[in-house]
Amino acid sequence: MKKYWKYISPYLGAFILAPLMMIVEVLGDVLMPKFMSMIINVGVADHDTGYILKMGAVMFLTAVVMAASGVFAAWFAAKASIGFTADLRRDLFAKIQQFSFHNIDEFSTGSLVTRLTNDVQQLQQVLMMSLRMLLRAPGMLIGALIMAFMMNARLALVVLSVIPVLGGLIFVIIRLSFPRFTLMQKKMDGLNNLVQENLTNIRVIKSFVREEHETERFSEASTDLMKCSLNAMKLVIAMMPMMMFMMNATTIAVVWYGGNMIIGGEMPVGDLTAFTTYIVQILMSLMFMSMILIQMARALASLRRINEIMNTEVDLTDNAAARKDAEVTRGEIEFRNVSFAYSMDTEPVLSDISFTARPGETIGITGATGSGKTSLVQLIPRLYDVTAGEIRIDGIDVRDYSLDHLRKSVSMVLQKNELFSGTIAENLRWGDDEATEEEIVRAADQAQADGFVRGFEDGYDTDMGQGGVNVSGGQKQRLCIARALLVKPKILILDDSTSAVDTATEQKIRAAFYTSLKDTTKIIISQRLSSIEDADRILVLDEGKIIGEGTHDELIRGCEKYREIWQTQSGKQAKEVQA
């Protein structure tokens, strides 16, 4: 509870007042049958109209107080539960933002979405219900039992004998339902993953005419979730008729014995009327308690999933950074015998990598798919940490910088280019939210994006739609490059980020880099050698190792792997270069 106290304390008044208001309503519920029995036993029996009117007025005022208490209880319960979960959801999202790539890899995207939405919603519902019913149900049970014993102890024992049976039934149902609700939430994760995957890749699905196949996949996942949900709800469905049967059987028994007492003159008619009402209150309170406990079982499954996020240790922080105040000023990068594996159980994807990129240099990186190119550049801004060796920027180990200072100095355009909903200008300002219109236009011009942006009717105010759906792949790449340039980085990393751009446009982008980013260290990953042949140096990776390093001409003469790639792409022979 210590962990969640900070979500309770801002709404402590509501957390206290909601159950207090419920107690007032419970008191009214317990007193109303007694007032009714008094009217029957005294007012009706003695034909005392004045007494009936007086007690009627008392009942009316009690009902008004009960109604007001119920309204306030509902309001305070809503305020407390909604405020609690809103703050919790905010902190959950903030925690996920702190996750390293490795942490994110441990959870699927669909699972994180479910935990932030459905699981938090389950917690909100049970919290609201608990604040309204958790004191009301046991309060009504205790109050009705006390009144029943005060009116007739022998009849009250009939009711009391049923309570352990119902309690045992509730315990068994809750014990059986908990793992079923946990499985149901996992199935919901799977469905959310499928929905996200389909909506993200809808164009691919349509281009391959796979709508029917994907519809079948969704139907199977949805049916699977339905079966798990029904399996979990079977227990709840079975419980209600059993409890209603027990309630009706108890009522019949009480009416039978109470009727005989009335005939024998041992009990007034009004008391039996009130007593049957108390039976209903006792058994209904047990039903309410069982519903709350079942919802709690489901909420506990959700709470455990929420705790998995909250308790996840972020494995990449700057808590141990020795130079948190240091900033990158020159952009020199040095890899010293760096090795890297995504986990301790997997083979290294990089082995013994060593090279230096001097300030302002352009370093090209190429190699076969899976050779470790992307993994290498992701280590520079500490998206992952090295397994062995060290990476230094301006002579300082990257682990000694604050993450904020380090990542603000390194601008990356990843393989998968992402834009967000909003205008083009808003997307570009991700690089610098204080950027002026002039700076935005300059960055777009350097990335060869200004021309097509001005072709839109609204120019830089054009709405991108979700994920930039209204621009082509090449246009999206250029906008992402412009966004990266607005950061004014000391180190710029382009990970195959011009693959969808035509050769002529790519040459213009490279020319802009050499003129406007003279002092920025540039690392360009590309399968297309024409994109990196003008680089100061080129690294050739193969199976996680550097097998060649040098200029374009040096590598053609001295690196067989590079020469093979170049010959395949250019159609030339090595002797043409040597000549």
N, C-alpha and C positions, 0 to 999 in steps of 0.2 A: 504493500500500500504506500510505502514511502515514495516509490517511483511515481505514483499517480496522485499524490497529495497536491502537487503543484497545479493539477488540472481541477481539483476540487476547491482549493482555497479561494480562487476568485469568485466562486459562486456558492460559498459556504452558507450564506444566508438562505439561499434558495434550497440548498440541500437539507437545511434544518426545518424551514417553514413548510415545505411540501409534506413531509410525514406528520408534522404537528397538525396541519389542516386536515389531514386524513384521520387523525385520532379524533378530532372534533366530529367529523362525519360519522365515524364508527360509534361514538357515544350516542349520537342521535339514532342510528340504526338499531342499537341495542335497546334504547328506551322506548321506541315507537310501539313495539308489540306489548310492552307493559302498560303503556297508556291505553292501548286498545282494549286490553283485558280489563282495565279499571272501568272503562266506559260500559263494557258488557256486564261486568259483575255488579257495578253500582248504579250507573245511570240507567241502563236498559232494565235491569232487574227491579229497580225502585221507581221506574218511570219518571226519573228526575231530569227534566229537559235542561235545567240550568246547569247541572253537573256535566251533562253531555256537551253543552255549548262551551263550558269552561275548559274541559279537557280537549275539545276540538280546537279551541284557540291555542292551547299549549302545543298540540300536535302540529298546527299550522306554523307557529313560530319556530318550532324545532326543525320542520322541513325547510323553512327559509334559511336558517342558520346552516343546515346541512348542505343546501344547494350552494350557498356562498362559499362554504369551506371547500366543497368539491371543486368549484371553479378556481379558487385560489390555489388549491393543491395541484390541479392540472397545470396551471400557469407556471408555478414554481418548479414543478417536475420537468416541464418542457424547457424552461430556462436553464435549469441545472444540467440536464442531460445533453441538450443541444450545445450549450457552451462548453461542456466537458469534452465532447467528441470533436467539436470544431478545433479546439486547442490541440487535442491529441493528433488529429489529422494533419494539422499544420506542422507539428514536430516530427511526425512520421515522414512527411514529405521532405522536411529539412534534413532528416537523418539520411534518407535515400540520396539526397544531393551530395552528402559527404562521402558516400560510398566510393570506393575505388572500383576500377573496372573489374577486378577480381571479385569484390563483394557482389557487384551486380550480376556477375556470371553465376553466382550461387542461386539466384532467384530468377525465375522466368519473368518477362515483362507482364504477361497476363496475371501471374500470381501477385506481383506488386500492385497492379491495378485493383485486383480483388481485395487485397488487404487494406488498401487506402479507401475503398468505397464500401463494398458489401460487408466486410468484417467490422469496420468501424460503425456502419449502420446497424448491424446486429447488436453491437455494444450499446449504441444509443437507445435502441428500442427496449432492451432489457433493463437499462438504467432508468428510463422513464417509467416503465411498468413497475419496477421495484420501488421507486420513490412513492408511487401511488398505491401499490398493492402490498408491498412487503410488510408494512405495519398494519394496513387495513385488514388483510386476511387473518393473520394471527390475532390481531386485536378483536376482530369480530368473533373468532373462534373462542377466545378466552372469555370475552364479555357475554356471549350467548350461553356458554357452558355455565358461567356463574349464575346468570339469571335463571337458567333451566334448573339448576340444583336448588336455588332459592325457592322456586315455585313448586318443584316436586322431585325429590332426590331419587325415588324409585324409577320414575320415567327417564330421568337424566342418565341413569346407569345403562339403560338400553342404548342410548345414543353413544355413550362413552365406550361401550364395548365394540362399536364399529370403527372407531378412530384408529386403533392399532392395525386393523386389517387394511384400511385405506392407506395408512402411512407406509406399510410394507409394500403395497402395490406401487405407490409412488416411487419408493426407493429403487425397486427392481427396474422400473421403466427408465428412470434417469440413468442408472448404471449401464443399461443396454443401449440407450440412445446416444451417449457421448461419442463413442467411436464412429457411429453412423453419421453424426453431424460433421465430424472431422473429415470423413471421406467425402461427404457432400461438398464441402468447401473446396477440396482438392479437385473434384470434378468441375466445379465452377471455374477454377484456375485454368483448367484445360480448355474449357469453352471460350473463355476470354482470350486465351492465346490464339485459338483458331480464328476468332472474329478479327482480332487485330491483324493477324497475318494476312487474312483474306482482304480486308479493307485496304491495307497498305499496298498489297500487290494486285489490286483489282484489274489494272491494265494488262498485267501478264496473264492473268486468268482469262480475260476476254480475248486476248490475242491468240491464245492456244485453244480457245473454245472449250474451257474446262469448267464452265459454270455448273453443269450437271454433276460433275465429279465432286466439286467443292460443296455443292448443295447436299450431296449424299454424306460427305464427311461431317458437315455441320449437323445434319439430321442425326447421324450416329452419336455424335458428342452430346447433342441436346437430349436424345433418348436416354443415353447413359446417365446424364445428370438427373433426368426425370425419374429413372429407376432408383437411383441412390436416394433421391428426395422422398420418393414414396416409401422406400425401405425404412428411412428414418422416421417418417410420419406414421407408419403402420402402428407403432407403439402408442403414439398420441391418439390416433384414431380409435384404437382398441380400448384405451384407458377411459375415454369419455362415457361410452355406454355402460362400462362396468361400474363406474362411479355413480352414474345416474340410477342404475339398478339398485346399488347399495342404498342410495338416498331414498328412493321410492319404497324399498323394502322396510327401511327404518321408519319412514313416515307411517306406513301401514301398521307396523307393530305398535308404534306410539299411539296412533288413533284407536287401535283395538284395545290396548290396555287402558288408555285414558278414557275411552268411552265407557268401559266397565266401571272405572272409578267414579265417573259422573253419575252413572245409574245407581251406584252404591252410595252416593252422596259424599264421596271422599274428595271431590275436586270440582270447582266451579267451571261452568262452560267457557267463560272468558279465559281462564288459565290454559285450557286445552288449545284454544285458538292461538293464544300467544305462544304456547309450547310448540305447536306445529311450525310456527314462524321461526322460532329459535332453531328447530331442527334444520330447516331449510338454510338458515344463516350459517350454522355449524358446517353442514355438508358443502354448501357453496363456498365457504371460506377454504375448506380443504381442496376443492376443485381449483379455486384461484391459486392456492399455494402450489398445487401440482403443476399448473400451467406456467407459473413463474419459474419454478425449479427446472422445468423442461426447457424453457427459453434460456435459463441460466446455463444449462448444459450446452446448448448451442452457442451461447455467447462465450462460454469458457473455451470452446474450440476456436472461436474467432480471436479471443484474447490471447491464446497461446500463439497463434499465427502472428498477431501484432507484436507480441513479446519477442518473437524470433527476429523481427526487424530491429526493435529497440535494443535488444541484447547483442546484436551482431557487432563484433569489434571491428571498427574500421581499420583495415590493415595497412593503410597508407596515410600517414599524417605528418605534420611538421612539428609535433610536440618535442622531438629530440633535436630539432634544428639548432645548430650552433651559431648560425649567422642570419638570424631572422630579419635583421635590419638591412642586410646586404641586398643590392639590386644589380641586375645584369646591366653592364654599361658598354661592353665591347662585343659580346656575342661569340667568343671563342669556345669551341666545343672540343673536349678531349675524352675519348673512350680509352679506358685502361683495362685491358684483359677482361672485357665484359662478357659474361655468360647469363643466359636467361631461360627460365622454364615457367610455363603458366601455373604449374603446381609441382609439389615435391614428387608426385607420382608419375609425372610425365617426362619424356625425354627433353633435353634442352633444345629450344628453337634457335638459340644463338650460342656460339661457343668461341671464347677467346677473341673477341672483337677489339681491335685497337686501331685508332686513327685520330687525327687532329684536323679540325676545320678552323682555319684562322678567320679573324673578323673580316667580314665582307666577301669571303670566298663563296663560290657556288660549288656545291658538292652534288654530283649526280650519283644515284644508286640504282642499279638494275640487277636483274637475276630472274631465274625461273619462278613461277608461281609456287608459293610455299617455302621460299628460300629464307624468309625472315626479314624482309625489307620493312614491312609495316611494324613488326614487333620492335625493330631497332629504333625507329624514330619515335615510337610511343614511350620509350624510356627517357627521352630527353626532357619532356615536361612532367615526368613522373606520373604518367597515366598508369604505369606499372613500375615496380622497383626491380633493380637488377638482382639476379640470384648470386652472382659473384662478380668481383671487380668493382670499378667505380666509373661514374661519368662526372666530368668536371666542366663547369661553365665559368669562364673567366678565372680559372684556377681554383674554384670552390666546388666541392662535391654538391651535386644537385640536392642531396638529402639535407644539406645544411642551409639551404634557402627556405624561406617561407613559401608555401605553395602559391600564395597570392602573388608574391613578387616574381616567382619563377614562371608561372603560367601566363602572367601578363606580358612577359618579355618574349614568350615563344608563341607564335601564331601558327596554327595548323589548319590545313584544308585536307580533310580526310578523304579516303576512298569513296565513302558513301556520303554524298553531299546532302545536307538537310537545311531546308528553309522552314520558317514558321509562319503561322497565320498572321496577317497584318500586311502593311504596305511594304513596298520595296525599300523605302527609306528606313522604316522601322527595322527591317531585317538587317540592313547594312549597319545600323547604329548598334547592333550587338557588338561590333568591333570597338565602338566608342560611343557611348550614349550621349556624349556632349559634342559630338562632331557637328560642325556647321554644314550647311547645304553645299558650300564651296568644296569642303573637304570630301564630302560624299561623292560629288561629281568627279573630283580629281581621282579618287580611288577607283570609281567605276570606269573612268577613262583609261587608267593604267591597266585595268583588267579587261579592257575591250568590251565593257558592258554598257557604256553610256549610249552608244548608238542605238541598240535595240530597246533600251529603256525609254528613250525619248520617242521611239516609235509607238509606244502605248499611248492611248488617249489621255490618261492621267499621269503619264511620266513616272516620276519617283513616288507618286501617291497611289500608284496602281496596287490594288489589293492582290496579294499572292495566292489567297486560298490556302487551305491546309496543306503544308508540305511543298508549296510552290507548284501546284498542279497545272497552272496556266503558263508555264515556261518550259522550254525544251531542256534536255539533259545538258547540252552545251551551254545554254544560257544560265542554267542553274549553277554550273561549275564556275562560270565567270562571276556571277554574283557572290558566290562563296569566297572566291579569291579577293574580290573587292572588299568584302567584309573583313577578311584577314588583314588586308593592307591598312585598313582604318585603325587597326591596333597600333600601328607604327612599331612593329616588333624589332627586337634586336636579332631574333632568329626566326626565319620563315621556313616552314616545312610544307611542301606540296606532295601529297601522296597520290600519285597517278591522277592528279586533279585536272588534267587537260585532255583526258582520254576521249572525251566527247566533243572536243573542239577541233575545227579543221586546222590543217597545217599552217596556212597563211595567218590565221588569227593567233595561233599559238606562237608563231615567230614574233608577232607584234607584242604579245604579252611578255615574252622573254626579253625583248629589246627594252621594254618599259622597266623590267626588273634591273637590268644592267645600268640604266640611267638614273632611275629614281630610288633604287635600293642599294646604292654603292656600298654603304656602311653596314648593311644587313647581311648576316650570314644566311645563305640560302641552301636548303637541302631539298633536292627534287628527286622523287622516286618516279621512274617511268619504265614501262616495257618498250616504249617507242624510243629508240636510240637517238633519233633526230631531236628529241626534246632535251637531251642532256649532252649532246656531243660538243657543245661550246662550253661546258662546265670546266672550272679550273682543274678539278680532279673527279674521277669517276670510280666508284667502288662496285665491284662485281661480287655478288653474294651467291653462294651455292650451298644448300643444306646447312644454313646457319653460320657459314664461315666466309671470310673475305678471301677470295681466290685470285683477285686482281685489283690493282689500284694504280691509277695514272691518268694521263690525258687520253683523249679519244685515239689519237694516233699511236701512242705508246701501247695501249691495250690491244689494238688491232695487231700490232707486231708481236706483243708478248703474252697475250691471254687468249688461249684457244677458244674458251667458252664465249668470250665477248666477240671474237672474230666470227664465230659461227652465227651468232645472233645478227651481227651486222651484215654478213653476207646474205643471210636469209631475207632481211628487211630491205636491203639496198639492191640486191642482185649483182653487186660488184665482187671482184676478187681481191684478195689482200695485196697482190702485187701492184694493183692500180694505186693503192695508197702509198706503198713503199716507193713507187716511182716518183 
